[in-house]
Amino acid sequence: MTNPSDVRSYGVLEQEGSGDPLAIHIESIRLAGYTVVPGGFTSDRLAELGSRLDAVLARQAAEFGGPERLALICDALTARCPPAYDETFL
């Protein structure tokens, strides 16, 4: 058990520190299971990709019988394999 006097921040029992960007991403993957790497996309490009992803999801919903059916399997907000529907995602 951790000694309360060893805890430097409320609720934080383990902390790693590093200014190295790679180490920060590795730690994020270890702790959360994912990391976010800046892609350098402009806001216009991000908006375009978002629209294309919405179109992929709409097409998949139609193929599956409508968004209601996707909602039944808790998949209403998940586009599966976007590159199969739009080459932009390659």
MOCORPE-V44388 format. One record per backbone hydrogen bond with DSSP energy under -0.5 kcal/mol. NH is the residue of the N-H (numbers start at 1). CO is the residue of the C=O. E is the energy in kcal/mol with one decimal. If there is no record, write none. Layout:
nh=NH co=CO e=E
nh=NH co=CO e=E
This chain:
nh=6 co=3 e=-2.6
nh=7 co=4 e=-1.0
nh=8 co=6 e=-0.6
nh=9 co=12 e=-0.6
nh=12 co=9 e=-2.1
nh=13 co=11 e=-0.7
nh=24 co=20 e=-2.0
nh=25 co=21 e=-2.1
nh=26 co=22 e=-2.4
nh=27 co=23 e=-2.4
nh=28 co=24 e=-2.2
nh=29 co=25 e=-2.3
nh=30 co=26 e=-2.4
nh=31 co=27 e=-2.8
nh=32 co=28 e=-3.1
nh=33 co=28 e=-0.8
nh=33 co=29 e=-1.2
nh=34 co=28 e=-0.8
nh=37 co=35 e=-0.5
nh=38 co=36 e=-0.6
nh=46 co=42 e=-2.4
nh=47 co=43 e=-2.1
nh=48 co=44 e=-2.2
nh=49 co=45 e=-2.7
nh=50 co=46 e=-2.4
nh=51 co=47 e=-2.2
nh=52 co=48 e=-2.5
nh=53 co=49 e=-2.5
nh=54 co=50 e=-2.3
nh=55 co=51 e=-2.0
nh=56 co=52 e=-2.2
nh=57 co=53 e=-2.4
nh=58 co=54 e=-2.4
nh=59 co=55 e=-2.3
nh=60 co=56 e=-2.6
nh=61 co=57 e=-2.6
nh=62 co=58 e=-2.3
nh=63 co=59 e=-2.4
nh=64 co=60 e=-1.7
nh=65 co=61 e=-0.7
nh=65 co=62 e=-0.9
nh=66 co=61 e=-3.8
nh=69 co=66 e=-0.7
nh=70 co=66 e=-1.3
nh=71 co=67 e=-2.3
nh=72 co=68 e=-1.6
nh=73 co=69 e=-0.8
nh=73 co=70 e=-0.7
nh=74 co=71 e=-1.7
nh=75 co=70 e=-3.0
nh=78 co=75 e=-1.5
nh=79 co=77 e=-0.6
nh=80 co=78 e=-0.6
nh=84 co=81 e=-1.9
nh=85 co=82 e=-1.9
nh=86 co=82 e=-1.9
nh=89 co=86 e=-1.8
nh=90 co=87 e=-2.0
